Amino acid sequence: MTISMYSATVPVFQHMLRNLSHILDKAVANAEARKYDPSVLTTYRLAPDMLPFTRQVLIACDAVKNGAARVAGVEPPKFEDNESTFPELKARIQKTLDFLATLKPESLDGTEDKDITFPVGKDTRTMKAQAYLLTWVMPNMFFHITTAYAILRHNGVDLGKRDYLVGANA
């Protein structure tokens, strides 16, 4: 049995974004328990040349919404990119999930060989849709969610592998 483009990507995107929302909830709960303002986490970065926590969340959302939209041939929703609090970041994740829920399997299935041209810095790159989703979009999503997780974990938020993999269903 073959796996479809939709089933190989959209449910994975949805699952990981829900897990990201879950780890944000755990960060807020940790801040409340330890009596600190959770906003101190939003600008934290693991290294001076890395983007801060907030940008990790935004980019994870953008990677999947823009990637899936390009392959489906639809306009992705435009977000303000001004989220700076945990509730705003959670709303951003939910808006991305809401968009993904509008995509139907037939909008991605059968597009494996479709050329997708997308911005990469000041340049553009073209890849076939299957390679684009599986070797560009998905790794980007995982990278930025993992980095957000690592920032929170580094700052003492009680997170484990189950939070990353299973989320609120742990």
MDAnalysis code that builds the backbone (N, CA, C; Angstrom):
import MDAnalysis as mda
import numpy as np

u = mda.Universe.empty(510, n_residues=170, atom_resindex=np.repeat(np.arange(170), 3), trajectory=True)
u.add_TopologyAttr("name", ["N", "CA", "C"] * 170)
u.add_TopologyAttr("resid", np.arange(1, 171))
u.add_TopologyAttr("resname", ["MET", "THR", "ILE", "SER", "MET", "TYR", "SER", "ALA", "THR", "VAL", "PRO", "VAL", "PHE", "GLN", "HIS", "MET", "LEU", "ARG", "ASN", "LEU", "SER", "HIS", "ILE", "LEU", "ASP", "LYS", "ALA", "VAL", "ALA", "ASN", "ALA", "GLU", "ALA", "ARG", "LYS", "TYR", "ASP", "PRO", "SER", "VAL", "LEU", "THR", "THR", "TYR", "ARG", "LEU", "ALA", "PRO", "ASP", "MET", "LEU", "PRO", "PHE", "THR", "ARG", "GLN", "VAL", "LEU", "ILE", "ALA", "CYS", "ASP", "ALA", "VAL", "LYS", "ASN", "GLY", "ALA", "ALA", "ARG", "VAL", "ALA", "GLY", "VAL", "GLU", "PRO", "PRO", "LYS", "PHE", "GLU", "ASP", "ASN", "GLU", "SER", "THR", "PHE", "PRO", "GLU", "LEU", "LYS", "ALA", "ARG", "ILE", "GLN", "LYS", "THR", "LEU", "ASP", "PHE", "LEU", "ALA", "THR", "LEU", "LYS", "PRO", "GLU", "SER", "LEU", "ASP", "GLY", "THR", "GLU", "ASP", "LYS", "ASP", "ILE", "THR", "PHE", "PRO", "VAL", "GLY", "LYS", "ASP", "THR", "ARG", "THR", "MET", "LYS", "ALA", "GLN", "ALA", "TYR", "LEU", "LEU", "THR", "TRP", "VAL", "MET", "PRO", "ASN", "MET", "PHE", "PHE", "HIS", "ILE", "THR", "THR", "ALA", "TYR", "ALA", "ILE", "LEU", "ARG", "HIS", "ASN", "GLY", "VAL", "ASP", "LEU", "GLY", "LYS", "ARG", "ASP", "TYR", "LEU", "VAL", "GLY", "ALA", "ASN", "ALA"])
u.atoms.positions = np.array([
    [0.843, -1.184, 0.000],
    [0.000, 0.000, 0.000],
    [0.888, 1.247, 0.000],
    [0.530, 2.199, -0.811],
    [1.293, 3.443, -0.851],
    [0.682, 4.439, 0.117],
    [1.501, 5.389, 0.507],
    [1.042, 6.455, 1.404],
    [0.838, 7.709, 0.563],
    [-0.220, 8.420, 0.837],
    [-0.526, 9.605, 0.044],
    [0.244, 10.824, 0.543],
    [0.343, 11.804, -0.320],
    [1.014, 13.061, 0.046],
    [0.325, 13.691, 1.257],
    [-0.985, 13.697, 1.241],
    [-1.737, 14.288, 2.350],
    [-1.466, 13.537, 3.651],
    [-1.636, 12.225, 3.619],
    [-1.502, 11.464, 4.872],
    [-0.064, 11.421, 5.386],
    [0.891, 11.645, 4.515],
    [2.295, 11.673, 4.941],
    [2.689, 13.000, 5.560],
    [1.851, 14.029, 5.381],
    [2.270, 15.351, 5.834],
    [1.269, 16.039, 6.755],
    [0.073, 16.306, 6.283],
    [-0.858, 17.145, 7.040],
    [-1.148, 16.591, 8.440],
    [-1.452, 15.299, 8.606],
    [-1.660, 14.800, 9.975],
    [-0.415, 14.925, 10.855],
    [0.765, 14.803, 10.264],
    [2.012, 14.976, 11.027],
    [2.156, 16.437, 11.448],
    [1.887, 17.349, 10.517],
    [1.927, 18.777, 10.850],
    [0.965, 19.082, 11.999],
    [-0.252, 18.580, 11.900],
    [-1.264, 18.839, 12.927],
    [-0.837, 18.268, 14.272],
    [-0.355, 17.060, 14.267],
    [0.083, 16.410, 15.504],
    [1.194, 17.207, 16.185],
    [2.187, 17.603, 15.405],
    [3.325, 18.306, 15.991],
    [2.951, 19.712, 16.449],
    [2.067, 20.384, 15.737],
    [1.625, 21.705, 16.194],
    [0.809, 21.594, 17.473],
    [-0.012, 20.556, 17.604],
    [-0.736, 20.354, 18.871],
    [0.250, 20.073, 20.004],
    [1.301, 19.331, 19.718],
    [2.320, 19.075, 20.735],
    [3.049, 20.364, 21.103],
    [3.302, 21.214, 20.111],
    [3.925, 22.507, 20.385],
    [3.032, 23.340, 21.296],
    [1.751, 23.353, 21.038],
    [0.809, 24.080, 21.896],
    [0.851, 23.517, 23.321],
    [0.942, 22.209, 23.426],
    [1.033, 21.550, 24.729],
    [2.289, 22.000, 25.492],
    [3.424, 22.067, 24.807],
    [4.638, 22.462, 25.534],
    [4.577, 23.932, 25.939],
    [3.864, 24.749, 25.166],
    [3.648, 26.134, 25.597],
    [2.812, 26.173, 26.874],
    [1.790, 25.336, 26.949],
    [0.987, 25.249, 28.182],
    [1.855, 24.859, 29.370],
    [2.749, 23.912, 29.147],
    [3.627, 23.486, 30.237],
    [4.583, 24.595, 30.654],
    [5.011, 25.409, 29.714],
    [5.898, 26.533, 30.036],
    [5.177, 27.546, 30.917],
    [3.938, 27.856, 30.581],
    [3.155, 28.807, 31.379],
    [2.909, 28.244, 32.770],
    [2.567, 26.970, 32.854],
    [2.344, 26.333, 34.160],
    [3.619, 26.345, 34.993],
    [4.750, 26.123, 34.351],
    [6.032, 26.151, 35.050],
    [6.321, 27.546, 35.587],
    [6.048, 28.554, 34.777],
    [6.279, 29.939, 35.215],
    [5.382, 30.282, 36.400],
    [4.138, 29.861, 36.351],
    [3.221, 30.118, 37.469],
    [3.694, 29.406, 38.736],
    [4.106, 28.162, 38.601],
    [4.556, 27.385, 39.768],
    [5.837, 27.961, 40.369],
    [6.724, 28.449, 39.509],
    [7.997, 28.985, 39.989],
    [7.941, 30.490, 40.202],
    [6.781, 31.087, 39.938],
    [6.518, 32.508, 40.186],
    [7.458, 33.445, 39.411],
    [7.513, 33.227, 38.090],
    [8.219, 34.171, 37.233],
    [7.330, 34.501, 36.038],
    [7.623, 35.603, 35.400],
    [6.862, 36.048, 34.247],
    [7.255, 35.194, 33.039],
    [6.311, 34.474, 32.417],
    [6.672, 33.614, 31.293],
    [7.217, 34.380, 30.090],
    [6.983, 35.686, 30.049],
    [7.481, 36.464, 28.911],
    [9.008, 36.460, 28.834],
    [9.690, 36.152, 29.943],
    [11.151, 36.102, 29.870],
    [11.618, 34.993, 28.926],
    [10.765, 34.004, 28.695],
    [11.138, 32.900, 27.811],
    [10.994, 33.256, 26.336],
    [10.153, 34.216, 26.029],
    [9.834, 34.485, 24.623],
    [11.005, 35.045, 23.823],
    [11.933, 35.701, 24.490],
    [13.082, 36.269, 23.779],
    [14.353, 35.439, 23.957],
    [14.249, 34.332, 24.676],
    [15.420, 33.498, 24.937],
    [15.851, 32.782, 23.662],
    [17.167, 32.639, 23.502],
    [17.729, 31.896, 22.375],
    [18.838, 30.992, 22.899],
    [19.081, 29.895, 22.235],
    [20.103, 28.942, 22.678],
    [21.512, 29.414, 22.371],
    [21.669, 30.200, 21.332],
    [22.985, 30.723, 20.944],
    [22.773, 32.118, 20.367],
    [23.795, 32.962, 20.440],
    [23.635, 34.339, 19.971],
    [23.174, 34.467, 18.521],
    [23.546, 33.506, 17.667],
    [23.168, 33.605, 16.261],
    [21.880, 32.858, 15.926],
    [21.191, 32.355, 16.940],
    [19.914, 31.670, 16.709],
    [18.754, 32.625, 16.966],
    [17.638, 32.347, 16.341],
    [16.446, 33.153, 16.561],
    [15.837, 32.840, 17.929],
    [15.141, 33.807, 18.520],
    [14.555, 33.591, 19.848],
    [13.333, 32.660, 19.796],
    [12.897, 32.256, 20.965],
    [11.793, 31.330, 21.125],
    [10.576, 31.714, 20.277],
    [10.147, 32.961, 20.369],
    [8.959, 33.390, 19.635],
    [9.096, 33.108, 18.148],
    [10.232, 33.443, 17.576],
    [10.443, 33.216, 16.131],
    [10.438, 31.733, 15.803],
    [10.912, 30.885, 16.723],
    [10.885, 29.444, 16.467],
    [9.450, 28.968, 16.273],
    [8.546, 29.464, 17.113],
    [7.135, 29.090, 17.013],
    [6.535, 29.632, 15.714],
    [6.810, 30.889, 15.407],
    [6.261, 31.499, 14.194],
    [6.733, 30.768, 12.941],
    [8.000, 30.444, 12.899],
    [8.553, 29.782, 11.716],
    [8.007, 28.364, 11.580],
    [7.834, 27.657, 12.678],
    [7.241, 26.315, 12.611],
    [5.851, 26.396, 11.986],
    [5.072, 27.374, 12.411],
    [3.725, 27.566, 11.848],
    [3.794, 27.950, 10.376],
    [4.658, 28.892, 10.052],
    [4.771, 29.355, 8.672],
    [5.252, 28.255, 7.737],
    [6.171, 27.438, 8.188],
    [6.698, 26.369, 7.337],
    [5.569, 25.467, 6.863],
    [4.703, 25.055, 7.781],
    [3.654, 24.113, 7.387],
    [2.512, 24.791, 6.636],
    [2.114, 25.980, 7.068],
    [0.979, 26.626, 6.368],
    [1.390, 27.039, 4.962],
    [2.562, 27.622, 4.809],
    [3.005, 28.043, 3.485],
    [3.343, 26.847, 2.601],
    [3.992, 25.863, 3.184],
    [4.357, 24.678, 2.409],
    [3.147, 23.931, 1.904],
    [2.204, 23.659, 2.787],
    [1.001, 22.934, 2.376],
    [0.201, 23.756, 1.369],
    [0.119, 25.060, 1.574],
    [-0.623, 25.922, 0.650],
    [0.012, 25.921, -0.739],
    [1.325, 26.001, -0.798],
    [1.995, 25.999, -2.103],
    [1.683, 24.720, -2.873],
    [1.765, 23.600, -2.191],
    [1.511, 22.326, -2.865],
    [0.041, 22.212, -3.262],
    [-0.854, 22.663, -2.394],
    [-2.292, 22.587, -2.685],
    [-2.737, 23.622, -3.714],
    [-1.893, 24.607, -3.985],
    [-2.245, 25.645, -4.950],
    [-3.256, 26.644, -4.422],
    [-3.200, 26.881, -3.118],
    [-4.105, 27.861, -2.500],
    [-3.283, 28.948, -1.823],
    [-3.920, 30.053, -1.570],
    [-3.266, 31.172, -0.886],
    [-3.205, 30.866, 0.613],
    [-2.014, 30.928, 1.201],
    [-1.943, 30.712, 2.653],
    [-2.478, 31.923, 3.401],
    [-2.997, 31.716, 4.592],
    [-3.431, 32.877, 5.373],
    [-2.225, 33.746, 5.725],
    [-2.456, 35.022, 5.813],
    [-1.398, 35.965, 6.197],
    [-1.534, 36.243, 7.687],
    [-0.439, 36.133, 8.397],
    [-0.411, 36.423, 9.821],
    [0.450, 37.661, 10.040],
    [0.162, 38.381, 11.109],
    [0.839, 39.652, 11.381],
    [2.303, 39.507, 11.802],
    [2.669, 38.366, 12.348],
    [4.027, 38.151, 12.865],
    [4.356, 39.096, 14.011],
    [3.360, 39.430, 14.809],
    [3.589, 40.328, 15.944],
    [3.293, 39.647, 17.285],
    [3.151, 38.336, 17.257],
    [2.870, 37.605, 18.488],
    [4.076, 37.678, 19.433],
    [3.794, 37.980, 20.699],
    [4.903, 38.108, 21.648],
    [4.601, 37.476, 22.999],
    [3.385, 36.996, 23.189],
    [3.021, 36.368, 24.466],
    [2.628, 34.921, 24.221],
    [2.596, 34.151, 25.278],
    [2.198, 32.753, 25.142],
    [0.767, 32.612, 24.620],
    [-0.202, 33.379, 25.097],
    [-1.543, 33.273, 24.512],
    [-1.563, 33.625, 23.015],
    [-0.796, 34.618, 22.619],
    [-0.732, 34.987, 21.202],
    [-0.071, 33.886, 20.376],
    [0.973, 33.276, 20.929],
    [1.637, 32.180, 20.210],
    [0.708, 30.982, 20.081],
    [-0.041, 30.683, 21.135],
    [-1.003, 29.585, 21.066],
    [-2.090, 29.886, 20.032],
    [-2.524, 31.140, 19.946],
    [-3.515, 31.522, 18.943],
    [-2.941, 31.349, 17.534],
    [-1.670, 31.664, 17.361],
    [-1.003, 31.491, 16.060],
    [-0.991, 30.019, 15.670],
    [-0.666, 29.172, 16.609],
    [-0.674, 27.734, 16.345],
    [-2.083, 27.287, 15.962],
    [-3.079, 27.755, 16.694],
    [-4.462, 27.361, 16.404],
    [-4.910, 27.846, 15.032],
    [-4.530, 29.068, 14.659],
    [-4.882, 29.569, 13.325],
    [-4.242, 28.702, 12.240],
    [-3.040, 28.239, 12.497],
    [-2.374, 27.354, 11.534],
    [-3.106, 26.022, 11.454],
    [-3.475, 25.471, 12.612],
    [-4.249, 24.226, 12.631],
    [-5.588, 24.400, 11.911],
    [-6.231, 25.545, 12.123],
    [-7.504, 25.814, 11.453],
    [-7.331, 25.825, 9.938],
    [-6.246, 26.432, 9.458],
    [-5.984, 26.437, 8.024],
    [-5.739, 25.020, 7.515],
    [-4.904, 24.267, 8.213],
    [-4.616, 22.895, 7.772],
    [-5.889, 22.062, 7.691],
    [-6.837, 22.335, 8.573],
    [-8.103, 21.593, 8.578],
    [-8.937, 21.870, 7.324],
    [-8.658, 22.962, 6.629],
    [-9.406, 23.275, 5.409],
    [-8.894, 22.497, 4.203],
    [-7.693, 21.951, 4.314],
    [-7.111, 21.219, 3.188],
    [-7.709, 19.822, 3.109],
    [-8.038, 19.418, 1.923],
    [-8.596, 18.088, 1.679],
    [-7.513, 17.206, 1.068],
    [-7.587, 15.901, 1.298],
    [-6.571, 15.014, 0.720],
    [-6.364, 15.220, -0.780],
    [-7.446, 15.444, -1.516],
    [-7.309, 15.600, -2.972],
    [-6.551, 16.868, -3.368],
    [-6.387, 17.814, -2.437],
    [-5.629, 19.025, -2.763],
    [-4.119, 18.784, -2.763],
    [-3.678, 17.705, -2.125],
    [-2.252, 17.377, -2.110],
    [-1.938, 16.073, -2.838],
    [-2.850, 15.122, -2.766],
    [-2.596, 13.819, -3.394],
    [-2.484, 13.976, -4.908],
    [-1.491, 13.316, -5.465],
    [-1.268, 13.389, -6.905],
    [-0.393, 14.548, -7.344],
    [0.132, 15.310, -6.386],
    [0.963, 16.467, -6.731],
    [2.463, 16.167, -6.638],
    [2.813, 14.917, -6.456],
    [4.207, 14.552, -6.187],
    [5.212, 15.207, -7.129],
    [4.887, 15.292, -8.408],
    [5.823, 15.813, -9.410],
    [5.601, 17.275, -9.771],
    [4.710, 17.942, -9.057],
    [4.443, 19.363, -9.294],
    [5.660, 20.192, -8.882],
    [6.067, 21.128, -9.704],
    [7.171, 22.021, -9.351],
    [6.692, 23.057, -8.348],
    [7.434, 23.199, -7.272],
    [7.141, 24.185, -6.235],
    [8.338, 25.126, -6.161],
    [8.099, 26.396, -6.412],
    [9.141, 27.414, -6.302],
    [8.836, 28.243, -5.065],
    [9.831, 28.421, -4.235],
    [9.625, 29.082, -2.948],
    [10.844, 29.934, -2.602],
    [10.630, 30.959, -1.759],
    [11.749, 31.826, -1.391],
    [12.701, 31.145, -0.404],
    [13.972, 31.383, -0.639],
    [15.030, 30.945, 0.274],
    [15.944, 32.146, 0.429],
    [15.725, 32.904, 1.512],
    [16.468, 34.146, 1.676],
    [16.104, 35.103, 0.558],
    [17.120, 35.619, -0.119],
    [16.889, 36.552, -1.227],
    [16.703, 35.831, -2.564],
    [16.859, 34.524, -2.548],
    [16.766, 33.726, -3.763],
    [15.483, 32.897, -3.746],
    [15.312, 32.097, -4.777],
    [14.231, 31.121, -4.815],
    [14.824, 29.761, -5.132],
    [14.056, 28.749, -4.827],
    [14.458, 27.384, -5.107],
    [13.240, 26.663, -5.656],
    [13.452, 25.708, -6.544],
    [12.369, 24.909, -7.085],
    [12.642, 23.447, -6.791],
    [11.614, 22.775, -6.280],
    [11.691, 21.346, -5.976],
    [10.373, 20.700, -6.398],
    [10.401, 19.406, -6.597],
    [9.162, 18.668, -6.811],
    [8.404, 18.638, -5.488],
    [7.082, 18.634, -5.558],
    [6.236, 18.761, -4.364],
    [6.539, 17.715, -3.298],
    [6.716, 16.469, -3.703],
    [6.989, 15.429, -2.708],
    [8.294, 15.702, -1.974],
    [9.342, 16.009, -2.717],
    [10.628, 16.320, -2.097],
    [10.518, 17.577, -1.248],
    [9.788, 18.553, -1.735],
    [9.612, 19.801, -0.996],
    [8.957, 19.549, 0.361],
    [7.839, 18.819, 0.382],
    [7.153, 18.563, 1.650],
    [7.978, 17.690, 2.592],
    [8.594, 16.644, 2.040],
    [9.260, 15.665, 2.904],
    [10.697, 16.019, 3.275],
    [11.383, 16.801, 2.429],
    [12.789, 17.102, 2.731],
    [13.056, 18.575, 3.005],
    [12.026, 19.413, 2.876],
    [12.212, 20.835, 3.173],
    [11.232, 21.306, 4.245],
    [9.939, 21.166, 3.984],
    [8.921, 21.663, 4.912],
    [8.946, 20.887, 6.225],
    [8.859, 19.568, 6.137],
    [8.799, 18.766, 7.358],
    [10.056, 18.930, 8.222],
    [11.259, 18.844, 7.657],
    [12.445, 19.070, 8.498],
    [12.479, 20.457, 9.126],
    [12.018, 21.479, 8.396],
    [11.969, 22.820, 8.969],
    [11.025, 22.865, 10.158],
    [9.855, 22.260, 10.006],
    [8.909, 22.224, 11.118],
    [9.536, 21.532, 12.332],
    [10.110, 20.350, 12.104],
    [10.720, 19.617, 13.216],
    [11.862, 20.419, 13.855],
    [12.686, 21.053, 13.042],
    [13.805, 21.832, 13.568],
    [13.319, 22.932, 14.505],
    [12.331, 23.699, 14.062],
    [11.887, 24.841, 14.861],
    [11.078, 24.423, 16.085],
    [10.304, 23.364, 15.980],
    [9.601, 22.863, 17.168],
    [10.602, 22.284, 18.158],
    [11.590, 21.562, 17.662],
    [12.621, 21.006, 18.542],
    [13.408, 22.114, 19.220],
    [13.726, 23.169, 18.490],
    [14.464, 24.289, 19.076],
    [13.625, 24.989, 20.141],
    [12.336, 25.182, 19.876],
    [11.449, 25.778, 20.886],
    [11.417, 24.891, 22.134],
    [11.282, 23.598, 21.939],
    [11.304, 22.638, 23.042],
    [12.606, 22.763, 23.828],
    [13.739, 22.800, 23.111],
    [15.052, 22.863, 23.763],
    [15.220, 24.153, 24.560],
    [14.716, 25.256, 24.050],
    [14.794, 26.527, 24.789],
    [14.036, 26.411, 26.098],
    [12.833, 25.872, 26.035],
    [12.036, 25.728, 27.263],
    [12.687, 24.745, 28.227],
    [13.144, 23.627, 27.714],
    [13.787, 22.605, 28.556],
    [15.038, 23.181, 29.211],
    [15.824, 23.918, 28.452],
    [17.037, 24.535, 28.972],
    [16.725, 25.502, 30.115],
    [15.559, 26.114, 30.058],
    [15.152, 27.076, 31.082],
    [14.372, 26.440, 32.228],
    [14.413, 25.137, 32.327],
    [13.851, 24.460, 33.479],
    [12.397, 24.048, 33.380],
    [11.795, 24.214, 32.208],
    [10.412, 23.746, 32.054],
    [10.439, 22.220, 32.074],
    [9.554, 21.648, 32.867],
    [9.512, 20.195, 33.050],
    [8.914, 19.529, 31.815],
    [9.759, 19.276, 30.846],
    [9.358, 18.643, 29.602],
    [10.143, 17.362, 29.407],
    [9.513, 16.413, 28.786],
    [10.185, 15.173, 28.445],
    [9.842, 14.766, 27.026],
    [10.416, 13.671, 26.616],
    [10.216, 13.169, 25.265],
    [8.733, 12.937, 24.973],
    [7.984, 12.478, 25.974],
    [6.545, 12.244, 25.774],
    [5.816, 13.539, 25.422],
    [6.228, 14.663, 26.008],
    [5.601, 15.944, 25.680],
    [5.823, 16.304, 24.210],
    [7.021, 16.031, 23.726],
    [7.375, 16.333, 22.345],
    [6.645, 15.398, 21.377],
    [6.576, 14.119, 21.723],
    [6.016, 13.133, 20.809],
    [4.504, 12.929, 20.942],
    [3.997, 13.022, 22.163],
    [2.601, 12.680, 22.418],
    [1.789, 13.896, 22.827],
    [2.427, 14.891, 23.391],
    [1.746, 16.122, 23.797],
    [0.735, 15.908, 24.898],
    [-0.412, 16.541, 24.761],
    [-1.437, 16.480, 25.799],
    [-2.048, 15.086, 25.900],
    [-1.783, 14.226, 24.942],
    [-2.318, 12.866, 24.976],
    [-1.434, 11.904, 25.756],
    [-0.366, 12.457, 26.392],
    [0.572, 11.604, 27.138],
    [-0.092, 11.022, 28.381],
])
